[in-house]
Amino acid sequence: MKALVLEEVHISRNGSHFQVIAVSAQFSGMSLVKKQQMIYLPLMEYIADNRIHALSIKAYTPEEWQRDSNK
């Protein structure tokens, strides 16, 4: 799997609970599950040792983000 390149990322945190909004052209054509797997993969160490207890992910292509972030 190639490295994930994000055009934009927004992270909010409350203790060990995180919300991630990620925008990448690499998400184009991917299912929601595949997009989330791309975000989870580099974070697995932090999830495994409980530095990240809960993680909410919203992943968008740039076009989806432009459309949905203006609502």
BAZA-534656 format. One record per residue: residue number from 1; residue in three letters; chain; x, y, z of N, C-alpha, C in turn. Coordinates in nm, 4 decimals. Example, Ala and Ser with C-alpha at 12.3 -4.5 7.8 and 13.67 -1.06 7.14 Angstrom:
% BAZA-534656
k_r_c_n_xx_n_yy_n_zz_ca_xx_ca_yy_ca_zz_c_xx_c_yy_c_zz
1_Ala_A_1.3190_-0.5690_0.7800_1.2300_-0.4500_0.7800_1.3200_-0.3300_0.7800
2_Ser_A_1.2850_-0.2250_0.7080_1.3670_-0.1060_0.7140_1.2900_0.0030_0.7870
END
This chain:
% BAZA-534656
k_r_c_n_xx_n_yy_n_zz_ca_xx_ca_yy_ca_zz_c_xx_c_yy_c_zz
1_Met_A_0.0850_-0.1179_0.0000_0.0000_0.0000_0.0000_0.0895_0.1242_0.0000
2_Lys_A_0.0599_0.2175_-0.0895_0.1433_0.3372_-0.0965_0.1061_0.4353_0.0140
3_Ala_A_0.1981_0.5258_0.0417_0.1780_0.6239_0.1480_0.0562_0.7101_0.1187
4_Leu_A_-0.0149_0.7420_0.2222_-0.1337_0.8257_0.2106_-0.0921_0.9724_0.2077
5_Val_A_-0.1371_1.0427_0.1058_-0.1111_1.1859_0.0931_-0.2436_1.2577_0.1141
6_Leu_A_-0.2462_1.3458_0.2132_-0.3690_1.4187_0.2450_-0.3575_1.5634_0.1986
7_Glu_A_-0.4584_1.6094_0.1277_-0.4638_1.7496_0.0890_-0.5038_1.8364_0.2077
8_Glu_A_-0.5838_1.7768_0.2954_-0.6349_1.8503_0.4106_-0.6665_1.7492_0.5199
9_Val_A_-0.6412_1.7871_0.6446_-0.6779_1.7013_0.7574_-0.7192_1.7899_0.8746
10_His_A_-0.8262_1.7497_0.9409_-0.8767_1.8197_1.0590_-0.8880_1.7157_1.1698
11_Ile_A_-0.8295_1.7459_1.2846_-0.8306_1.6520_1.3965_-0.8818_1.7237_1.5199
12_Ser_A_-0.9780_1.6619_1.5853_-1.0223_1.7134_1.7146_-1.0058_1.6012_1.8165
13_Arg_A_-0.9841_1.6423_1.9406_-0.9516_1.5447_2.0447_-1.0216_1.5809_2.1743
14_Asn_A_-1.0667_1.4778_2.2429_-1.1194_1.4911_2.3776_-1.0627_1.3737_2.4564
15_Gly_A_-0.9518_1.3966_2.5265_-0.8839_1.2872_2.5960_-0.8250_1.1911_2.4950
16_Ser_A_-0.8654_1.0643_2.5021_-0.8155_0.9643_2.4076_-0.9158_0.9369_2.2955
17_His_A_-1.0136_1.0250_2.2815_-1.1140_1.0140_2.1756_-1.0813_1.1166_2.0669
18_Phe_A_-1.0722_1.0694_1.9435_-1.0322_1.1547_1.8322_-1.1357_1.1513_1.7210
19_Gln_A_-1.1485_1.2650_1.6532_-1.2269_1.2717_1.5307_-1.1336_1.3222_1.4217
20_Val_A_-1.1302_1.2502_1.3105_-1.0439_1.2853_1.1982_-1.1304_1.3100_1.0752
21_Ile_A_-1.1061_1.4218_1.0113_-1.1631_1.4492_0.8793_-1.0441_1.4570_0.7851
22_Ala_A_-1.0399_1.3668_0.6881_-0.9269_1.3581_0.5961_-0.9750_1.3776_0.4530
23_Val_A_-0.8967_1.4537_0.3772_-0.9298_1.4814_0.2374_-0.8110_1.4388_0.1520
24_Ser_A_-0.8372_1.3492_0.0572_-0.7300_1.3008_-0.0297_-0.7856_1.2574_-0.1646
25_Ala_A_-0.7149_1.2933_-0.2690_-0.7515_1.2462_-0.4030_-0.7355_1.0949_-0.4123
26_Gln_A_-0.6519_1.0370_-0.3270_-0.6322_0.8920_-0.3271_-0.7590_0.8163_-0.2897
27_Phe_A_-0.8536_0.8821_-0.2265_-0.9781_0.8169_-0.1869_-1.0734_0.7972_-0.3045
28_Ser_A_-1.0428_0.8569_-0.4165_-1.1307_0.8486_-0.5332_-1.1540_0.7030_-0.5730
29_Gly_A_-1.2804_0.6655_-0.5835_-1.3178_0.5305_-0.6241_-1.3138_0.4270_-0.5131
30_Met_A_-1.2731_0.4662_-0.3929_-1.2655_0.3717_-0.2806_-1.3980_0.3655_-0.2063
31_Ser_A_-1.4248_0.2490_-0.1498_-1.5412_0.2349_-0.0628_-1.5140_0.3079_0.0688
32_Leu_A_-1.6189_0.3338_0.1438_-1.6057_0.3979_0.2741_-1.5125_0.3171_0.3647
33_Val_A_-1.5281_0.1860_0.3636_-1.4447_0.0988_0.4474_-1.2977_0.1100_0.4075
34_Lys_A_-1.2685_0.1089_0.2794_-1.1303_0.1187_0.2320_-1.0689_0.2535_0.2704
35_Lys_A_-1.1465_0.3603_0.2597_-1.0983_0.4926_0.3008_-1.0596_0.4907_0.4486
36_Gln_A_-1.1461_0.4330_0.5314_-1.1195_0.4281_0.6749_-0.9975_0.3416_0.7055
37_Gln_A_-0.9811_0.2324_0.6328_-0.8636_0.1472_0.6526_-0.7351_0.2236_0.6229
38_Met_A_-0.7387_0.3097_0.5230_-0.6206_0.3902_0.4884_-0.5823_0.4841_0.6033
39_Ile_A_-0.6807_0.5325_0.6770_-0.6548_0.6203_0.7917_-0.6102_0.5380_0.9129
40_Tyr_A_-0.6765_0.4256_0.9368_-0.6440_0.3412_1.0522_-0.5016_0.2859_1.0475
41_Leu_A_-0.4569_0.2450_0.9309_-0.3301_0.1731_0.9188_-0.2131_0.2416_0.9902
42_Pro_A_-0.1845_0.3686_0.9638_-0.0704_0.4296_1.0329_-0.0962_0.4599_1.1809
43_Leu_A_-0.2197_0.4429_1.2267_-0.2541_0.4728_1.3660_-0.2644_0.3485_1.4539
44_Met_A_-0.2455_0.2308_1.3969_-0.2678_0.1062_1.4703_-0.1839_0.0951_1.5979
45_Glu_A_-0.0611_0.1410_1.5953_0.0238_0.1368_1.7153_-0.0409_0.2150_1.8300
46_Tyr_A_-0.0983_0.3304_1.7978_-0.1595_0.4163_1.8991_-0.2922_0.3600_1.9486
47_Ile_A_-0.3619_0.2902_1.8620_-0.4863_0.2246_1.9015_-0.4541_0.1038_1.9890
48_Ala_A_-0.3526_0.0280_1.9499_-0.3151_-0.0937_2.0235_-0.2704_-0.0633_2.1659
49_Asp_A_-0.1980_0.0473_2.1858_-0.1513_0.0779_2.3218_-0.2450_0.1751_2.3946
50_Asn_A_-0.3630_0.1971_2.3358_-0.4716_0.2740_2.3968_-0.4458_0.4247_2.4062
51_Arg_A_-0.3447_0.4749_2.3351_-0.3302_0.6207_2.3292_-0.4472_0.6802_2.2523
52_Ile_A_-0.4987_0.6029_2.1577_-0.6242_0.6374_2.0910_-0.7247_0.5317_2.1327
53_His_A_-0.8246_0.5741_2.2078_-0.9265_0.4804_2.2561_-1.0440_0.4733_2.1589
54_Ala_A_-1.0832_0.5873_2.1080_-1.1956_0.5932_2.0144_-1.1567_0.6841_1.8989
55_Leu_A_-1.1966_0.6435_1.7788_-1.1593_0.7181_1.6594_-1.2781_0.7245_1.5644
56_Ser_A_-1.3186_0.8454_1.5334_-1.4236_0.8683_1.4348_-1.3560_0.9229_1.3095
57_Ile_A_-1.3857_0.8624_1.1954_-1.3200_0.9016_1.0708_-1.4234_0.9419_0.9669
58_Lys_A_-1.3984_1.0560_0.9059_-1.4732_1.0983_0.7874_-1.3689_1.1245_0.6801
59_Ala_A_-1.3776_1.0511_0.5709_-1.2783_1.0610_0.4641_-1.3468_1.1036_0.3348
60_Tyr_A_-1.2880_1.2023_0.2699_-1.3469_1.2621_0.1506_-1.2443_1.2744_0.0388
61_Thr_A_-1.2919_1.2688_-0.0836_-1.2110_1.3157_-0.1955_-1.2205_1.4684_-0.1926
62_Pro_A_-1.1320_1.5396_-0.2612_-1.1439_1.6863_-0.2630_-1.2802_1.7339_-0.3143
63_Glu_A_-1.3346_1.6642_-0.4127_-1.4653_1.7024_-0.4671_-1.5765_1.6804_-0.3641
64_Glu_A_-1.5712_1.5668_-0.2940_-1.6714_1.5395_-0.1901_-1.6615_1.6424_-0.0780
65_Trp_A_-1.5388_1.6761_-0.0391_-1.5179_1.7726_0.0687_-1.5710_1.9102_0.0289
66_Gln_A_-1.5430_1.9515_-0.0933_-1.5911_2.0810_-0.1406_-1.7440_2.0847_-0.1384
67_Arg_A_-1.8058_1.9763_-0.1803_-1.9518_1.9683_-0.1829_-2.0105_1.9617_-0.0418
68_Asp_A_-1.9560_1.8753_0.0443_-2.0169_1.8475_0.1746_-1.9767_1.9449_0.2846
69_Ser_A_-1.8623_2.0083_0.2746_-1.8182_2.0984_0.3817_-1.8906_2.2323_0.3777
70_Asn_A_-1.9587_2.2604_0.2696_-2.0307_2.3872_0.2570_-2.1765_2.3773_0.2987
71_Lys_A_-2.2166_2.2622_0.3497_-2.3571_2.2437_0.3905_-2.3817_2.3040_0.5261
END
